[in-house]
């Protein structure tokens, strides 16, 4: 399969999917979400694949959130549709895969990036990882299940703190 925004490689029964938009800090747009869905679906169907690793290209970002330029002018209805489609195609899809998925978090994992990492079964962070849900500073809430997954992973109190303050946490 040929992709524009991601790179896939298989070695020793491990499928590595790399989001490759370093000029946009690997931000998620519709095309990237579609390509990720296709790659995860193909890996899930390939019985030789025993684990999937998802990461971002470069050292600056795993995924620095959504590509805001793509939806800045959306109506409320368009925003809801984008969220619902992404939720189904990527975030819930990854969470429900039977093949284990590991998020290799390098650099920023913000907004949709942290939500993608939380959708994975295991998360491993590099020393320079910084994670957060800064959407509240834009007047929106995490749109891909982040409010629910974060509370399940770190507890309700820490989740509320991170969501309401838009503070980041480091790998430490």
N, CA and C atoms as an extended XYZ file, in Angstrom:
516
Properties=species:S:1:pos:R:3:atomname:S:1:resname:S:1:resid:I:1 pbc="F F F"
N         0.828       -1.191        0.000 N   UNK     1
C         0.000        0.000        0.000 CA  UNK     1
C         0.870        1.251        0.000 C   UNK     1
N         0.483        2.226       -0.785 N   UNK     2
C         1.200        3.500       -0.809 CA  UNK     2
C         0.374        4.545       -0.064 C   UNK     2
N         1.023        5.272        0.828 N   UNK     3
C         0.367        6.315        1.602 CA  UNK     3
C         1.094        7.631        1.428 C   UNK     3
N         0.363        8.713        1.609 N   UNK     4
C         0.928       10.054        1.496 CA  UNK     4
C         1.440       10.573        2.841 C   UNK     4
N         0.727       10.260        3.927 N   UNK     5
C         1.027       10.859        5.227 CA  UNK     5
C         1.558        9.893        6.277 C   UNK     5
N         1.649        8.623        5.944 N   UNK     6
C         2.199        7.646        6.882 CA  UNK     6
C         3.166        6.731        6.146 C   UNK     6
N         4.015        6.078        6.934 N   UNK     7
C         4.956        5.092        6.406 CA  UNK     7
C         4.759        3.824        7.224 C   UNK     7
N         4.710        2.688        6.544 N   UNK     8
C         4.579        1.415        7.247 CA  UNK     8
C         5.788        0.540        6.933 C   UNK     8
N         6.158       -0.257        7.913 N   UNK     9
C         7.261       -1.202        7.732 CA  UNK     9
C         6.996       -2.414        8.616 C   UNK     9
N         7.378       -3.581        8.111 N   UNK    10
C         7.203       -4.811        8.873 CA  UNK    10
C         8.544       -5.508        9.005 C   UNK    10
N         8.857       -5.885       10.254 N   UNK    11
C        10.076       -6.637       10.522 CA  UNK    11
C         9.828       -7.522       11.734 C   UNK    11
N        10.178       -8.787       11.615 N   UNK    12
C        10.015       -9.739       12.723 CA  UNK    12
C         8.589       -9.766       13.268 C   UNK    12
N         7.618       -9.767       12.384 N   UNK    13
C         6.194       -9.835       12.740 CA  UNK    13
C         5.694       -8.589       13.481 C   UNK    13
N         6.447       -7.504       13.405 N   UNK    14
C         6.048       -6.241       14.030 CA  UNK    14
C         5.777       -5.223       12.929 C   UNK    14
N         4.572       -4.695       12.922 N   UNK    15
C         4.197       -3.650       11.959 CA  UNK    15
C         4.417       -2.302       12.641 C   UNK    15
N         5.248       -1.463       12.045 N   UNK    16
C         5.448       -0.108       12.549 CA  UNK    16
C         4.755        0.860       11.612 C   UNK    16
N         3.904        1.692       12.184 N   UNK    17
C         3.204        2.725       11.429 CA  UNK    17
C         3.732        4.064       11.936 C   UNK    17
N         4.296        4.849       11.031 N   UNK    18
C         4.865        6.147       11.390 CA  UNK    18
C         4.077        7.246       10.714 C   UNK    18
N         3.534        8.142       11.517 N   UNK    19
C         2.854        9.315       10.966 CA  UNK    19
C         3.954       10.238       10.473 C   UNK    19
N         3.897       10.587        9.197 N   UNK    20
C         5.007       11.279        8.553 CA  UNK    20
C         4.582       12.634        7.995 C   UNK    20
N         4.294       13.555        8.905 N   UNK    21
C         3.983       14.936        8.540 CA  UNK    21
C         4.801       15.861        9.459 C   UNK    21
N         6.129       15.720        9.464 N   UNK    22
C         6.937       16.469       10.430 CA  UNK    22
C         6.799       17.988       10.297 C   UNK    22
N         6.529       18.468        9.093 N   UNK    23
C         6.346       19.916        8.901 CA  UNK    23
C         5.094       20.431        9.608 C   UNK    23
N         4.154       19.532        9.915 N   UNK    24
C         2.917       19.871       10.637 CA  UNK    24
C         2.923       19.229       12.025 C   UNK    24
N         4.125       18.852       12.504 N   UNK    25
C         4.270       18.157       13.787 CA  UNK    25
C         3.353       16.922       13.862 C   UNK    25
N         3.211       16.271       12.706 N   UNK    26
C         2.434       15.033       12.569 CA  UNK    26
C         0.968       15.208       12.952 C   UNK    26
N         0.456       16.423       12.793 N   UNK    27
C        -0.948       16.710       13.130 CA  UNK    27
C        -1.879       15.844       12.292 C   UNK    27
N        -2.991       15.468       12.909 N   UNK    28
C        -3.974       14.616       12.243 CA  UNK    28
C        -4.924       15.445       11.393 C   UNK    28
N        -5.081       15.052       10.150 N   UNK    29
C        -6.124       15.596        9.289 CA  UNK    29
C        -6.945       14.414        8.780 C   UNK    29
N        -7.984       14.695        8.002 N   UNK    30
C        -8.863       13.616        7.537 CA  UNK    30
C        -8.102       12.562        6.743 C   UNK    30
N        -7.210       12.989        5.872 N   UNK    31
C        -6.464       12.047        5.031 CA  UNK    31
C        -5.585       11.142        5.893 C   UNK    31
N        -4.932       11.719        6.884 N   UNK    32
C        -4.072       10.924        7.758 CA  UNK    32
C        -4.901        9.932        8.557 C   UNK    32
N        -6.041       10.351        9.066 N   UNK    33
C        -6.931        9.437        9.795 CA  UNK    33
C        -7.381        8.300        8.881 C   UNK    33
N        -7.731        8.622        7.637 N   UNK    34
C        -8.131        7.576        6.675 CA  UNK    34
C        -6.986        6.592        6.431 C   UNK    34
N        -5.778        7.122        6.217 N   UNK    35
C        -4.629        6.264        5.958 CA  UNK    35
C        -4.304        5.398        7.181 C   UNK    35
N        -4.394        5.977        8.368 N   UNK    36
C        -4.152        5.202        9.581 CA  UNK    36
C        -5.168        4.069        9.702 C   UNK    36
N        -6.422        4.369        9.420 N   UNK    37
C        -7.447        3.322        9.471 CA  UNK    37
C        -7.092        2.179        8.522 C   UNK    37
N        -6.722        2.526        7.300 N   UNK    38
C        -6.369        1.495        6.311 CA  UNK    38
C        -5.181        0.661        6.784 C   UNK    38
N        -4.169        1.327        7.326 N   UNK    39
C        -2.965        0.610        7.771 CA  UNK    39
C        -3.262       -0.292        8.967 C   UNK    39
N        -4.019        0.213        9.936 N   UNK    40
C        -4.385       -0.616       11.088 CA  UNK    40
C        -5.259       -1.794       10.661 C   UNK    40
N        -6.189       -1.542        9.756 N   UNK    41
C        -7.070       -2.605        9.277 CA  UNK    41
C        -6.263       -3.690        8.566 C   UNK    41
N        -5.330       -3.296        7.712 N   UNK    42
C        -4.502       -4.270        6.995 CA  UNK    42
C        -3.634       -5.064        7.966 C   UNK    42
N        -3.073       -4.402        8.961 N   UNK    43
C        -2.232       -5.093        9.942 CA  UNK    43
C        -3.055       -6.078       10.771 C   UNK    43
N        -4.253       -5.684       11.124 N   UNK    44
C        -5.135       -6.555       11.909 CA  UNK    44
C        -5.498       -7.820       11.120 C   UNK    44
N        -5.683       -7.680        9.832 N   UNK    45
C        -6.080       -8.805        8.985 CA  UNK    45
C        -4.908       -9.718        8.625 C   UNK    45
N        -3.688       -9.223        8.787 N   UNK    46
C        -2.492       -9.995        8.450 CA  UNK    46
C        -2.116      -10.860        9.652 C   UNK    46
N        -2.341      -12.161        9.550 N   UNK    47
C        -2.106      -13.060       10.683 CA  UNK    47
C        -0.628      -13.172       11.061 C   UNK    47
N         0.261      -12.731       10.185 N   UNK    48
C         1.697      -12.764       10.504 CA  UNK    48
C         2.087      -11.624       11.451 C   UNK    48
N         1.280      -10.567       11.497 N   UNK    49
C         1.569       -9.420       12.368 CA  UNK    49
C         1.159       -9.763       13.791 C   UNK    49
N         2.122       -9.683       14.712 N   UNK    50
C         1.855      -10.020       16.113 CA  UNK    50
C         1.698       -8.791       16.998 C   UNK    50
N         2.220       -7.650       16.565 N   UNK    51
C         2.094       -6.401       17.316 CA  UNK    51
C         2.231       -5.237       16.345 C   UNK    51
N         1.568       -4.137       16.695 N   UNK    52
C         1.621       -2.918       15.882 CA  UNK    52
C         2.194       -1.811       16.756 C   UNK    52
N         3.164       -1.080       16.214 N   UNK    53
C         3.718        0.086       16.902 CA  UNK    53
C         3.332        1.312       16.086 C   UNK    53
N         2.796        2.322       16.767 N   UNK    54
C         2.467        3.593       16.120 CA  UNK    54
C         3.375        4.671       16.709 C   UNK    54
N         3.963        5.488       15.842 N   UNK    55
C         4.847        6.558       16.288 CA  UNK    55
C         4.756        7.730       15.313 C   UNK    55
N         5.452        8.795       15.650 N   UNK    56
C         5.503        9.965       14.783 CA  UNK    56
C         6.916       10.175       14.270 C   UNK    56
N         7.047       10.730       13.076 N   UNK    57
C         8.376       10.960       12.517 CA  UNK    57
C         9.043       12.148       13.207 C   UNK    57
N        10.349       12.093       13.278 N   UNK    58
C        11.112       13.159       13.919 CA  UNK    58
C        11.090       13.049       15.427 C   UNK    58
N        11.755       13.977       16.083 N   UNK    59
C        11.863       13.967       17.544 CA  UNK    59
C        10.936       14.970       18.213 C   UNK    59
N        10.312       15.847       17.423 N   UNK    60
C         9.501       16.918       18.016 CA  UNK    60
C         8.117       16.474       18.446 C   UNK    60
N         7.516       15.549       17.691 N   UNK    61
C         6.124       15.222       17.995 CA  UNK    61
C         5.746       13.813       17.585 C   UNK    61
N         5.035       13.157       18.485 N   UNK    62
C         4.302       11.933       18.166 CA  UNK    62
C         3.156       12.387       17.270 C   UNK    62
N         2.236       13.145       17.830 N   UNK    63
C         1.180       13.850       17.099 CA  UNK    63
C         0.839       15.076       17.938 C   UNK    63
N         1.015       16.255       17.364 N   UNK    64
C         0.768       17.495       18.107 CA  UNK    64
C        -0.681       17.940       17.993 C   UNK    64
N        -1.591       16.995       17.826 N   UNK    65
C        -3.016       17.317       17.801 CA  UNK    65
C        -3.611       17.234       16.419 C   UNK    65
N        -4.753       17.879       16.306 N   UNK    66
C        -5.462       17.919       15.023 CA  UNK    66
C        -4.900       19.054       14.169 C   UNK    66
N        -5.000       18.900       12.886 N   UNK    67
C        -4.592       19.954       11.954 CA  UNK    67
C        -5.703       20.993       11.944 C   UNK    67
N        -5.581       21.975       12.814 N   UNK    68
C        -6.632       22.966       13.041 CA  UNK    68
C        -7.003       23.714       11.767 C   UNK    68
N        -6.046       23.905       10.871 N   UNK    69
C        -6.336       24.634        9.628 CA  UNK    69
C        -7.407       23.929        8.807 C   UNK    69
N        -7.554       22.627        8.999 N   UNK    70
C        -8.532       21.869        8.223 CA  UNK    70
C        -9.965       22.093        8.699 C   UNK    70
N       -10.163       22.363        9.985 N   UNK    71
C       -11.529       22.465       10.482 CA  UNK    71
C       -11.857       23.801       11.147 C   UNK    71
N       -10.984       24.764       11.060 N   UNK    72
C       -11.192       26.053       11.730 CA  UNK    72
C       -12.489       26.743       11.309 C   UNK    72
N       -12.909       26.536       10.085 N   UNK    73
C       -14.116       27.216        9.596 CA  UNK    73
C       -15.349       26.307        9.606 C   UNK    73
N       -15.255       25.145       10.234 N   UNK    74
C       -16.379       24.217       10.260 CA  UNK    74
C       -17.551       24.775       11.060 C   UNK    74
N       -18.748       24.382       10.657 N   UNK    75
C       -19.941       24.660       11.457 CA  UNK    75
C       -19.982       23.639       12.598 C   UNK    75
N       -20.882       23.839       13.535 N   UNK    76
C       -21.031       22.890       14.645 CA  UNK    76
C       -21.350       21.495       14.098 C   UNK    76
N       -22.225       21.430       13.111 N   UNK    77
C       -22.609       20.144       12.537 CA  UNK    77
C       -21.420       19.458       11.868 C   UNK    77
N       -20.619       20.222       11.139 N   UNK    78
C       -19.447       19.651       10.485 CA  UNK    78
C       -18.439       19.159       11.521 C   UNK    78
N       -18.274       19.897       12.597 N   UNK    79
C       -17.370       19.494       13.671 CA  UNK    79
C       -17.819       18.201       14.327 C   UNK    79
N       -19.129       18.100       14.577 N   UNK    80
C       -19.667       16.866       15.169 CA  UNK    80
C       -19.449       15.682       14.236 C   UNK    80
N       -19.677       15.888       12.954 N   UNK    81
C       -19.505       14.804       11.984 CA  UNK    81
C       -18.039       14.377       11.892 C   UNK    81
N       -17.126       15.348       11.898 N   UNK    82
C       -15.698       15.038       11.847 CA  UNK    82
C       -15.288       14.232       13.078 C   UNK    82
N       -15.748       14.650       14.244 N   UNK    83
C       -15.429       13.950       15.486 CA  UNK    83
C       -15.979       12.527       15.463 C   UNK    83
N       -17.225       12.371       15.081 N   UNK    84
C       -17.853       11.038       15.059 CA  UNK    84
C       -17.137       10.115       14.078 C   UNK    84
N       -16.794       10.630       12.911 N   UNK    85
C       -16.121        9.805       11.899 CA  UNK    85
C       -14.727        9.397       12.376 C   UNK    85
N       -13.965       10.344       12.919 N   UNK    86
C       -12.625       10.035       13.415 CA  UNK    86
C       -12.661        9.064       14.574 C   UNK    86
N       -13.632        9.268       15.452 N   UNK    87
C       -13.805        8.384       16.608 CA  UNK    87
C       -13.968        6.936       16.134 C   UNK    87
N       -14.851        6.742       15.164 N   UNK    88
C       -15.159        5.398       14.659 CA  UNK    88
C       -13.991        4.819       13.858 C   UNK    88
N       -13.443        5.624       12.945 N   UNK    89
C       -12.421        5.143       12.017 CA  UNK    89
C       -11.074        4.884       12.665 C   UNK    89
N       -10.740        5.657       13.700 N   UNK    90
C        -9.393        5.534       14.239 CA  UNK    90
C        -9.376        5.186       15.725 C   UNK    90
N        -9.898        6.046       16.551 N   UNK    91
C        -9.699        5.920       17.994 CA  UNK    91
C       -10.387        4.685       18.576 C   UNK    91
N       -11.668        4.507       18.329 N   UNK    92
C       -12.351        3.298       18.789 CA  UNK    92
C       -11.844        2.072       18.038 C   UNK    92
N       -11.529        2.245       16.769 N   UNK    93
C       -11.031        1.144       15.947 CA  UNK    93
C        -9.740        0.586       16.542 C   UNK    93
N        -8.796        1.463       16.867 N   UNK    94
C        -7.518        1.032       17.446 CA  UNK    94
C        -7.749        0.361       18.798 C   UNK    94
N        -8.551        0.983       19.635 N   UNK    95
C        -8.812        0.437       20.965 CA  UNK    95
C        -9.375       -0.977       20.895 C   UNK    95
N       -10.163       -1.262       19.873 N   UNK    96
C       -10.842       -2.551       19.768 CA  UNK    96
C       -10.113       -3.586       18.916 C   UNK    96
N        -8.911       -3.274       18.443 N   UNK    97
C        -8.143       -4.259       17.681 CA  UNK    97
C        -7.756       -5.429       18.578 C   UNK    97
N        -7.667       -6.620       17.996 N   UNK    98
C        -7.201       -7.770       18.770 CA  UNK    98
C        -5.673       -7.854       18.755 C   UNK    98
N        -5.044       -7.299       17.741 N   UNK    99
C        -3.589       -7.230       17.699 CA  UNK    99
C        -3.146       -6.125       18.658 C   UNK    99
N        -2.219       -6.409       19.562 N   UNK   100
C        -1.775       -5.371       20.496 CA  UNK   100
C        -1.160       -4.171       19.769 C   UNK   100
N        -1.490       -2.977       20.239 N   UNK   101
C        -0.985       -1.737       19.650 CA  UNK   101
C        -0.207       -0.972       20.713 C   UNK   101
N         1.030       -0.618       20.381 N   UNK   102
C         1.897        0.135       21.278 CA  UNK   102
C         2.109        1.524       20.693 C   UNK   102
N         1.852        2.554       21.507 N   UNK   103
C         2.157        3.930       21.110 CA  UNK   103
C         3.568        4.235       21.577 C   UNK   103
N         4.459        4.527       20.652 N   UNK   104
C         5.827        4.945       20.969 CA  UNK   104
C         5.828        6.472       20.881 C   UNK   104
N         5.636        7.107       22.030 N   UNK   105
C         5.429        8.557       22.093 CA  UNK   105
C         6.771        9.266       22.177 C   UNK   105
N         7.041       10.068       21.170 N   UNK   106
C         8.242       10.873       21.092 CA  UNK   106
C         7.824       12.328       20.950 C   UNK   106
N         8.307       13.194       21.799 N   UNK   107
C         7.951       14.606       21.701 CA  UNK   107
C         6.518       14.849       22.149 C   UNK   107
N         5.884       15.819       21.495 N   UNK   108
C         4.534       16.221       21.889 CA  UNK   108
C         3.478       15.192       21.494 C   UNK   108
N         2.605       14.888       22.433 N   UNK   109
C         1.393       14.103       22.188 CA  UNK   109
C         0.277       14.957       22.770 C   UNK   109
N        -0.272       15.811       21.941 N   UNK   110
C        -1.251       16.795       22.402 CA  UNK   110
C        -2.590       16.570       21.720 C   UNK   110
N        -3.657       16.857       22.443 N   UNK   111
C        -4.993       16.753       21.876 CA  UNK   111
C        -5.226       15.390       21.269 C   UNK   111
N        -5.525       15.375       19.971 N   UNK   112
C        -5.772       14.124       19.260 CA  UNK   112
C        -4.591       13.172       19.315 C   UNK   112
N        -3.381       13.702       19.485 N   UNK   113
C        -2.204       12.844       19.623 CA  UNK   113
C        -2.226       12.051       20.915 C   UNK   113
N        -2.561       12.720       22.023 N   UNK   114
C        -2.684       12.012       23.288 CA  UNK   114
C        -3.876       11.066       23.235 C   UNK   114
N        -4.954       11.498       22.585 N   UNK   115
C        -6.122       10.625       22.460 CA  UNK   115
C        -5.781        9.370       21.661 C   UNK   115
N        -4.946        9.503       20.627 N   UNK   116
C        -4.509        8.331       19.867 CA  UNK   116
C        -3.659        7.425       20.750 C   UNK   116
N        -2.726        7.994       21.486 N   UNK   117
C        -1.888        7.192       22.381 CA  UNK   117
C        -2.750        6.467       23.411 C   UNK   117
N        -3.760        7.151       23.952 N   UNK   118
C        -4.634        6.524       24.943 CA  UNK   118
C        -5.490        5.422       24.333 C   UNK   118
N        -5.733        5.469       23.033 N   UNK   119
C        -6.497        4.420       22.352 CA  UNK   119
C        -5.696        3.133       22.220 C   UNK   119
N        -4.378        3.265       22.267 N   UNK   120
C        -3.503        2.107       22.128 CA  UNK   120
C        -3.529        1.280       23.409 C   UNK   120
N        -3.123        0.045       23.296 N   UNK   121
C        -3.149       -0.870       24.434 CA  UNK   121
C        -2.021       -0.600       25.418 C   UNK   121
N        -0.872       -0.144       24.908 N   UNK   122
C         0.309        0.153       25.719 CA  UNK   122
C         0.896        1.469       25.214 C   UNK   122
N         1.421        2.278       26.142 N   UNK   123
C         2.071        3.524       25.797 CA  UNK   123
C         3.479        3.527       26.375 C   UNK   123
N         4.472        3.864       25.539 N   UNK   124
C         5.857        4.004       25.966 CA  UNK   124
C         6.298        5.398       25.530 C   UNK   124
N         6.884        6.153       26.471 N   UNK   125
C         7.247        7.540       26.161 CA  UNK   125
C         8.751        7.746       26.235 C   UNK   125
N         9.285        8.531       25.292 N   UNK   126
C        10.695        8.910       25.320 CA  UNK   126
C        10.899        9.989       26.382 C   UNK   126
N        12.143       10.271       26.695 N   UNK   127
C        12.465       11.276       27.719 CA  UNK   127
C        11.926       12.661       27.376 C   UNK   127
N        11.757       12.950       26.084 N   UNK   128
C        11.308       14.292       25.696 CA  UNK   128
C         9.791       14.379       25.476 C   UNK   128
N         9.068       13.353       25.863 N   UNK   129
C         7.611       13.348       25.644 CA  UNK   129
C         6.914       14.345       26.568 C   UNK   129
N         5.970       15.064       25.985 N   UNK   130
C         5.093       15.961       26.742 CA  UNK   130
C         3.686       15.709       26.251 C   UNK   130
N         2.782       15.444       27.194 N   UNK   131
C         1.431       15.035       26.835 CA  UNK   131
C         0.412       15.949       27.482 C   UNK   131
N        -0.659       16.223       26.754 N   UNK   132
C        -1.716       17.046       27.309 CA  UNK   132
C        -2.896       17.169       26.370 C   UNK   132
N        -3.954       17.750       26.916 N   UNK   133
C        -5.184       18.002       26.161 CA  UNK   133
C        -5.456       19.511       26.206 C   UNK   133
N        -4.800       20.274       25.334 N   UNK   134
C        -4.911       21.736       25.387 CA  UNK   134
C        -6.161       22.312       24.708 C   UNK   134
N        -7.086       21.467       24.311 N   UNK   135
C        -8.261       21.933       23.571 CA  UNK   135
C        -9.050       23.001       24.305 C   UNK   135
N        -9.089       22.911       25.635 N   UNK   136
C        -9.873       23.872       26.414 CA  UNK   136
C        -9.386       25.300       26.152 C   UNK   136
N        -8.103       25.461       25.850 N   UNK   137
C        -7.580       26.803       25.556 CA  UNK   137
C        -8.087       27.326       24.213 C   UNK   137
N        -8.684       26.427       23.409 N   UNK   138
C        -9.300       26.822       22.135 CA  UNK   138
C       -10.823       26.887       22.239 C   UNK   138
N       -11.338       26.612       23.438 N   UNK   139
C       -12.781       26.671       23.644 CA  UNK   139
C       -13.521       25.405       23.257 C   UNK   139
N       -12.800       24.284       23.121 N   UNK   140
C       -13.433       23.004       22.804 CA  UNK   140
C       -12.945       21.950       23.800 C   UNK   140
N       -13.616       20.797       23.814 N   UNK   141
C       -13.190       19.695       24.665 CA  UNK   141
C       -12.570       18.609       23.795 C   UNK   141
N       -11.818       17.688       24.386 N   UNK   142
C       -11.262       16.588       23.599 CA  UNK   142
C       -12.380       15.864       22.846 C   UNK   142
N       -12.219       15.743       21.530 N   UNK   143
C       -13.303       15.251       20.685 CA  UNK   143
C       -13.249       13.792       20.300 C   UNK   143
N       -12.209       13.085       20.732 N   UNK   144
C       -12.062       11.693       20.308 CA  UNK   144
C       -12.009       10.734       21.495 C   UNK   144
N       -12.786       11.020       22.526 N   UNK   145
C       -12.871       10.117       23.665 CA  UNK   145
C       -11.855       10.376       24.758 C   UNK   145
N       -11.107       11.454       24.647 N   UNK   146
C       -10.058       11.746       25.613 CA  UNK   146
C       -10.545       11.948       27.029 C   UNK   146
N       -11.727       12.529       27.184 N   UNK   147
C       -12.231       12.749       28.543 CA  UNK   147
C       -12.488       11.429       29.249 C   UNK   147
N       -12.943       10.429       28.528 N   UNK   148
C       -13.240        9.129       29.117 CA  UNK   148
C       -11.982        8.290       29.297 C   UNK   148
N       -11.174        8.209       28.262 N   UNK   149
C        -9.971        7.366       28.332 CA  UNK   149
C        -8.983        7.895       29.366 C   UNK   149
N        -8.822        9.216       29.449 N   UNK   150
C        -7.876        9.783       30.398 CA  UNK   150
C        -8.279        9.450       31.829 C   UNK   150
N        -9.547        9.593       32.148 N   UNK   151
C       -10.018        9.262       33.495 CA  UNK   151
C        -9.794        7.785       33.811 C   UNK   151
N        -9.974        6.924       32.830 N   UNK   152
C        -9.749        5.495       33.046 CA  UNK   152
C        -8.275        5.185       33.296 C   UNK   152
N        -7.391        5.946       32.652 N   UNK   153
C        -5.963        5.665       32.743 CA  UNK   153
C        -5.263        6.327       33.926 C   UNK   153
N        -5.664        7.560       34.279 N   UNK   154
C        -4.940        8.288       35.333 CA  UNK   154
C        -5.809        8.656       36.523 C   UNK   154
N        -7.072        8.299       36.492 N   UNK   155
C        -7.984        8.648       37.573 CA  UNK   155
C        -8.722        9.946       37.281 C   UNK   155
N        -9.879       10.074       37.885 N   UNK   156
C       -10.767       11.209       37.609 CA  UNK   156
C       -10.150       12.553       37.997 C   UNK   156
N        -9.510       12.619       39.161 N   UNK   157
C        -8.951       13.889       39.626 CA  UNK   157
C        -7.871       14.425       38.709 C   UNK   157
N        -6.903       13.598       38.347 N   UNK   158
C        -5.815       14.033       37.464 CA  UNK   158
C        -6.362       14.343       36.073 C   UNK   158
N        -7.330       13.569       35.609 N   UNK   159
C        -7.937       13.826       34.300 CA  UNK   159
C        -8.623       15.189       34.294 C   UNK   159
N        -9.405       15.478       35.319 N   UNK   160
C       -10.071       16.787       35.400 CA  UNK   160
C        -9.055       17.917       35.425 C   UNK   160
N        -7.985       17.737       36.199 N   UNK   161
C        -6.940       18.761       36.266 CA  UNK   161
C        -6.329       19.015       34.891 C   UNK   161
N        -5.969       17.935       34.190 N   UNK   162
C        -5.339       18.090       32.873 CA  UNK   162
C        -6.288       18.711       31.864 C   UNK   162
N        -7.539       18.288       31.881 N   UNK   163
C        -8.509       18.786       30.899 CA  UNK   163
C        -8.873       20.242       31.177 C   UNK   163
N        -9.098       20.588       32.437 N   UNK   164
C        -9.556       21.939       32.770 CA  UNK   164
C        -8.448       22.988       32.739 C   UNK   164
N        -7.202       22.568       32.957 N   UNK   165
C        -6.103       23.540       32.977 CA  UNK   165
C        -5.323       23.583       31.668 C   UNK   165
N        -5.471       22.559       30.842 N   UNK   166
C        -4.692       22.403       29.609 CA  UNK   166
C        -3.208       22.209       29.898 C   UNK   166
N        -2.862       21.856       31.141 N   UNK   167
C        -1.471       21.609       31.503 CA  UNK   167
C        -0.956       20.336       30.843 C   UNK   167
N         0.342       20.349       30.560 N   UNK   168
C         0.998       19.168       30.000 CA  UNK   168
C         1.717       18.419       31.108 C   UNK   168
N         1.892       17.131       30.899 N   UNK   169
C         2.724       16.324       31.781 CA  UNK   169
C         3.888       15.790       30.946 C   UNK   169
N         5.024       15.635       31.622 N   UNK   170
C         6.196       15.104       30.915 CA  UNK   170
C         6.268       13.600       31.100 C   UNK   170
N         7.183       12.965       30.428 N   UNK   171
C         7.370       11.529       30.562 CA  UNK   171
C         7.779       11.160       31.982 C   UNK   171
N         8.470       12.055       32.650 N   UNK   172
C         8.885       11.795       34.043 CA  UNK   172
C         7.673       11.632       34.921 C   UNK   172
